[in-house]
Amino acid sequence: MTTTLSIEPIPILETNYVWALHDGKDALLVDPGRAEAPLRWLEDQSLNLTGLLITHHHWDHTDGIDEILAAHPVPVYGPEDHRIPQIDHPVSEGDNLHFATPGDRFGNPQRPRPHQHSSGLCRPGFCPVRRHPVFRRLRADV
């Protein structure tokens, strides 16, 4: 069974986004620099948050982690970096994050299944799939 994985931008700050990867039921948030907009988006979409993925330590990618974790205690994936103490599932170059089958949780290593993704992720002049190595790997692994 193939499930579509959608990738959607959630605008925060003036020029940043939190990226939401979801299958229509469960969601993973990438780089939550703020909490209010992604928390509202999760509620509006009626999605269950199953994890956070952090690409690096900059404040505009991490300042929303604690508030999101207070509302949704989920695993936090990211680089092993003392500047991001909330990461409890360190990942490094070459690691794969497998998304779960419907009814399971994201990150379940027992049942890795490939998923397709589709969204309006890229727009003229900006494409995080090409910009961030984590998205290049996700694109290859989903």
C-alpha atoms as a printed R data frame, in Angstrom:
    type eleno elety resid chain resno      x      y      z
1   ATOM     1    CA   MET     A     1  0.000  0.000  0.000
2   ATOM     2    CA   THR     A     2  1.388  3.384 -0.989
3   ATOM     3    CA   THR     A     3  0.615  6.447  1.085
4   ATOM     4    CA   THR     A     4  1.138 10.006 -0.085
5   ATOM     5    CA   LEU     A     5  3.400 12.123  2.086
6   ATOM     6    CA   SER     A     6  2.594 15.815  1.775
7   ATOM     7    CA   ILE     A     7  5.087 18.556  2.592
8   ATOM     8    CA   GLU     A     8  3.612 21.930  3.491
9   ATOM     9    CA   PRO     A     9  5.156 25.242  4.567
10  ATOM    10    CA   ILE     A    10  3.885 26.957  7.709
11  ATOM    11    CA   PRO     A    11  4.978 30.625  7.620
12  ATOM    12    CA   ILE     A    12  6.721 31.993 10.724
13  ATOM    13    CA   LEU     A    13  8.717 35.141 11.391
14  ATOM    14    CA   GLU     A    14  9.168 37.360  8.375
15  ATOM    15    CA   THR     A    15 10.943 35.032  5.974
16  ATOM    16    CA   ASN     A    16 10.979 31.560  7.561
17  ATOM    17    CA   TYR     A    17  8.865 28.426  7.491
18  ATOM    18    CA   VAL     A    18  8.283 25.417  9.662
19  ATOM    19    CA   TRP     A    19  7.918 22.503  7.272
20  ATOM    20    CA   ALA     A    20  5.191 19.941  7.975
21  ATOM    21    CA   LEU     A    21  5.475 16.442  6.561
22  ATOM    22    CA   HIS     A    22  2.220 14.531  6.939
23  ATOM    23    CA   ASP     A    23  0.138 11.663  5.637
24  ATOM    24    CA   GLY     A    24 -3.244 13.204  6.450
25  ATOM    25    CA   LYS     A    25 -3.244 11.716  9.955
26  ATOM    26    CA   ASP     A    26  0.230 12.053 11.511
27  ATOM    27    CA   ALA     A    27  2.704 14.899 11.078
28  ATOM    28    CA   LEU     A    28  6.393 15.628 11.592
29  ATOM    29    CA   LEU     A    29  7.469 19.280 11.939
30  ATOM    30    CA   VAL     A    30 10.841 20.445 10.629
31  ATOM    31    CA   ASP     A    31 12.733 23.357 12.219
32  ATOM    32    CA   PRO     A    32 10.100 24.943 14.480
33  ATOM    33    CA   GLY     A    33 11.547 28.417 15.008
34  ATOM    34    CA   ARG     A    34  8.217 29.434 16.532
35  ATOM    35    CA   ALA     A    35  5.422 27.368 18.113
36  ATOM    36    CA   GLU     A    36  2.169 29.304 17.751
37  ATOM    37    CA   ALA     A    37  1.652 28.927 13.984
38  ATOM    38    CA   PRO     A    38  2.574 25.221 13.759
39  ATOM    39    CA   LEU     A    39  0.456 24.359 16.814
40  ATOM    40    CA   ARG     A    40 -2.505 26.195 15.301
41  ATOM    41    CA   TRP     A    41 -1.871 24.497 11.932
42  ATOM    42    CA   LEU     A    42 -1.833 21.030 13.545
43  ATOM    43    CA   GLU     A    43 -5.138 21.779 15.258
44  ATOM    44    CA   ASP     A    44 -6.718 23.252 12.108
45  ATOM    45    CA   GLN     A    45 -5.639 20.206 10.083
46  ATOM    46    CA   SER     A    46 -6.650 17.743 12.859
47  ATOM    47    CA   LEU     A    47 -3.233 16.071 12.651
48  ATOM    48    CA   ASN     A    48 -1.409 14.130 15.338
49  ATOM    49    CA   LEU     A    49  2.147 15.378 15.911
50  ATOM    50    CA   THR     A    50  4.541 12.424 16.020
51  ATOM    51    CA   GLY     A    51  7.944 14.126 15.992
52  ATOM    52    CA   LEU     A    52 10.189 17.103 15.363
53  ATOM    53    CA   LEU     A    53 13.148 17.167 12.996
54  ATOM    54    CA   ILE     A    54 15.797 19.827 13.622
55  ATOM    55    CA   THR     A    55 18.424 20.565 10.954
56  ATOM    56    CA   HIS     A    56 20.705 22.891 12.947
57  ATOM    57    CA   HIS     A    57 20.995 25.050 16.063
58  ATOM    58    CA   HIS     A    58 20.025 28.529 14.828
59  ATOM    59    CA   TRP     A    59 17.322 30.226 16.919
60  ATOM    60    CA   ASP     A    60 14.985 30.617 13.944
61  ATOM    61    CA   HIS     A    61 14.948 26.813 13.658
62  ATOM    62    CA   THR     A    62 14.786 25.920 17.367
63  ATOM    63    CA   ASP     A    63 13.017 28.570 19.481
64  ATOM    64    CA   GLY     A    64  9.621 26.860 19.228
65  ATOM    65    CA   ILE     A    65 10.784 23.409 20.354
66  ATOM    66    CA   ASP     A    66 10.053 23.744 24.081
67  ATOM    67    CA   GLU     A    67  6.556 25.165 23.634
68  ATOM    68    CA   ILE     A    68  5.656 22.489 21.097
69  ATOM    69    CA   LEU     A    69  7.027 19.749 23.379
70  ATOM    70    CA   ALA     A    70  4.974 21.120 26.281
71  ATOM    71    CA   ALA     A    71  1.831 20.577 24.194
72  ATOM    72    CA   HIS     A    72  2.989 17.401 22.406
73  ATOM    73    CA   PRO     A    73  5.730 15.318 24.086
74  ATOM    74    CA   VAL     A    74  7.196 13.715 20.939
75  ATOM    75    CA   PRO     A    75 10.631 12.497 19.838
76  ATOM    76    CA   VAL     A    76 13.038 15.170 18.591
77  ATOM    77    CA   TYR     A    77 15.373 14.086 15.787
78  ATOM    78    CA   GLY     A    78 18.435 16.072 14.788
79  ATOM    79    CA   PRO     A    79 22.204 16.377 14.906
80  ATOM    80    CA   GLU     A    80 24.042 15.530 18.087
81  ATOM    81    CA   ASP     A    81 24.691 19.110 19.174
82  ATOM    82    CA   HIS     A    82 24.959 20.410 22.756
83  ATOM    83    CA   ARG     A    83 23.278 23.642 21.607
84  ATOM    84    CA   ILE     A    84 20.030 21.701 20.982
85  ATOM    85    CA   PRO     A    85 19.485 19.810 24.256
86  ATOM    86    CA   GLN     A    86 15.932 18.781 23.327
87  ATOM    87    CA   ILE     A    87 17.192 16.302 20.703
88  ATOM    88    CA   ASP     A    88 16.594 12.850 22.134
89  ATOM    89    CA   HIS     A    89 17.038 10.893 18.891
90  ATOM    90    CA   PRO     A    90 20.356 12.000 17.338
91  ATOM    91    CA   VAL     A    91 20.837 11.416 13.639
92  ATOM    92    CA   SER     A    92 23.885 11.956 11.479
93  ATOM    93    CA   GLU     A    93 24.977 11.913  7.847
94  ATOM    94    CA   GLY     A    94 23.864  8.728  6.162
95  ATOM    95    CA   ASP     A    95 21.125  7.846  8.672
96  ATOM    96    CA   ASN     A    96 17.653  7.139  7.321
97  ATOM    97    CA   LEU     A    97 14.420  8.220  8.925
98  ATOM    98    CA   HIS     A    98 11.659  5.871  7.830
99  ATOM    99    CA   PHE     A    99  8.111  7.086  7.902
100 ATOM   100    CA   ALA     A   100  5.539  4.698  9.298
101 ATOM   101    CA   THR     A   101  2.736  2.972  7.511
102 ATOM   102    CA   PRO     A   102 -0.787  4.266  8.198
103 ATOM   103    CA   GLY     A   103 -1.769  3.607 11.794
104 ATOM   104    CA   ASP     A   104  1.843  3.452 12.987
105 ATOM   105    CA   ARG     A   105  4.068  6.291 14.154
106 ATOM   106    CA   PHE     A   106  6.693  8.211 12.200
107 ATOM   107    CA   GLY     A   107 10.178  6.920 12.869
108 ATOM   108    CA   ASN     A   108  9.116  3.307 13.502
109 ATOM   109    CA   PRO     A   109 12.212  1.280 12.593
110 ATOM   110    CA   GLN     A   110 10.308 -2.032 12.648
111 ATOM   111    CA   ARG     A   111  8.233 -1.441  9.537
112 ATOM   112    CA   PRO     A   112 10.015  0.894  7.127
113 ATOM   113    CA   ARG     A   113  7.965  1.452  3.993
114 ATOM   114    CA   PRO     A   114  8.657  3.957  1.248
115 ATOM   115    CA   HIS     A   115  6.145  6.735  0.729
116 ATOM   116    CA   GLN     A   116  5.594  9.123 -2.096
117 ATOM   117    CA   HIS     A   117  5.426 12.819 -1.491
118 ATOM   118    CA   SER     A   118  3.565 15.534 -3.296
119 ATOM   119    CA   SER     A   119  3.112 19.182 -2.506
120 ATOM   120    CA   GLY     A   120  3.732 22.706 -3.648
121 ATOM   121    CA   LEU     A   121  6.982 22.680 -1.679
122 ATOM   122    CA   CYS     A   122  9.080 24.506 -4.275
123 ATOM   123    CA   ARG     A   123  8.230 27.877 -5.681
124 ATOM   124    CA   PRO     A   124 10.189 30.041 -8.127
125 ATOM   125    CA   GLY     A   125 13.490 31.079 -6.593
126 ATOM   126    CA   PHE     A   126 13.200 28.861 -3.521
127 ATOM   127    CA   CYS     A   127 13.272 25.120 -3.057
128 ATOM   128    CA   PRO     A   128 14.289 23.640  0.300
129 ATOM   129    CA   VAL     A   129 14.558 20.210 -1.334
130 ATOM   130    CA   ARG     A   130 17.630 21.501 -3.141
131 ATOM   131    CA   ARG     A   131 18.728 23.832 -0.353
132 ATOM   132    CA   HIS     A   132 18.761 21.541  2.704
133 ATOM   133    CA   PRO     A   133 20.600 18.207  2.638
134 ATOM   134    CA   VAL     A   134 17.981 16.687  4.952
135 ATOM   135    CA   PHE     A   135 15.300 17.295  2.326
136 ATOM   136    CA   ARG     A   136 17.477 15.766 -0.397
137 ATOM   137    CA   ARG     A   137 17.775 12.622  1.728
138 ATOM   138    CA   LEU     A   138 14.071 12.648  2.601
139 ATOM   139    CA   ARG     A   139 13.195 13.000 -1.059
140 ATOM   140    CA   ALA     A   140 15.375 10.000 -1.867
141 ATOM   141    CA   ASP     A   141 14.029  7.901  1.010
142 ATOM   142    CA   VAL     A   142 10.307  8.607  0.849
